[in-house]
Amino acid sequence: MKQNQLRVASCQFPVSDDIRRNAGYIRRYLKAAKNGGAHLLHTSETCLSGYARLDFDSFRGFNWDLLRTETAHLQDLVADLGIWLVLGSSHFLDAKNPPMNCLYLIGPDGRIVDRYDKCMLTSSDRQYYSAGNRLVTRTIRGVKVGFAICYDACYPQIYAAYREKGVTLMLHSFYNAHHDGASCLDCLTEGQVPTRCADNRMWAVANNSSRRYSNWGTFVARPDATIAKQLPQHRAGMLFHDFPDGLSRNGWLHNYCPMLLAKGQRMFLGRPSRHARQADGASKP
């Protein structure tokens, strides 16, 4: 592996409302990622906490103490293994403000170094979560990484804004699963994410839960709009990929005049909180 390459492991499993069970999957994949030479493990949207509405009815009575305990255990394991963890979860603000649907970026020393909060909320999300209003980047092994969650993919300005920040790899976590059956999501995400990559000349890892019905399996998209690797639906597993990886055998770059952001472009959908714990990306769960 080249010095300026980043090996990402991305895992999928059947996310549920059982925080301990979810944490058990993550621990297993952290160890497997380390054994496979990965520098970073990427997980799916709300994979530790579970997803409000799909996995539990509301945050009323939610066991935040258990979530904090399991997060701390994962941080300890990350420090022991010495790799990065992008952890899908929920971030408590206070009793009055809805929590954040978030990705914790946990460094190899086990500390939370930053947090991305889902900016674009669906209409159902807005019943349970506050909107994020801050993009997050990090350079790891020479690769500038950006972070996004699920519905963000439907808004090209998110990827354009990350491109303007110099990002070449998006770690994009989804929860397109635990549904009654097939829908437009079976083709939407596999079309949108590679197109965002081609439009902005970047790579992406699109990670999903494997809980039935899962609309698609975790995949890697390239800047020529091809999908390099993909896991099967409905099956727990993990893939590895080194970034940057070039293009597909017969691929090429296009879009020499990418979309520019409009002045004053709003980068959130939903109501952000003004809570200090939202503004602090390194605040504890």
Steps between C-alpha positions, in 0.01 A plus 500: 500500500623848412575750777223734385236226480226451757359151552136523602298211639123549479268263685128430487282312746130485600472815713232481771385670820730270700797726575709221654444275198588780260817571699593132482491510121714814495761347732521193280551709188752730666721199574451359149579840347826519696593145401433591136738795507234770496574844638131582554169321559191664354153410634140571400258774608396475869652151514570520875190680626248367248286728284199680646175400329645188339654335808307669780202732520662806660787617722266514798657267756804436280791350695762772448716365784533165325585672172773701673638189669517300176652797317771523766571126467539542124732795554717284727517225237586754228790622716620142554489429126633837386262556208234761416127439548215682326212411730135553409299595808277763664633800694313628807452876538258545791148411607345775284696476175474192274830311466728494198521216250879488489829343402765510771853516365708313759877523464754218550553622858132436578399866527208656313676749274191623314137423423291540187128563556257411220424830324215402268212350697205322344153605611486200736853573632383845608260343749793345692826683422652846481669591171875536472646815348873426478708304249788297639829404332813321614824414324607143578816355342500781244138443393252779575178338618148644526198359684132477409188314611225344288261769365797734447554306174184654354656848514786556253609812688629281785752322277581825318575671831729216602677515163563871555661403832741270314338169600582201278328225704151510649405260780123496461291300749142392422208316657305386194381186677240349737233569238199294388649431156644645184455867411668775300786476750605173332633702207515860628810483721700281263431765235539815708828434683706399192357803317599732787849347480524551124370857521754591768795272410508315827456155652234393750419210729123464534427291808165345588334284764439138393174464692219367279371646285828669408472690171865449400836383632793717607707611200800702382449759223773650282531839326421336164153403639583130527444286807828334594373258767167414660376276781182292457172616651367349822831353611739629765848554361787737429695621199848654474618758249809716456460866404573651260476201265505662155208429268333190364678326212309684228394806701582867460447827683243745373327820614774757451266779617343372823206668668586802714314576820264795493587788729326453833414137417321347798663173596231351723138388484316496830554703817854516642544548871702785651610273780869519594526120478403517134762765421772297675592217266713326764238502777438169675187294416 
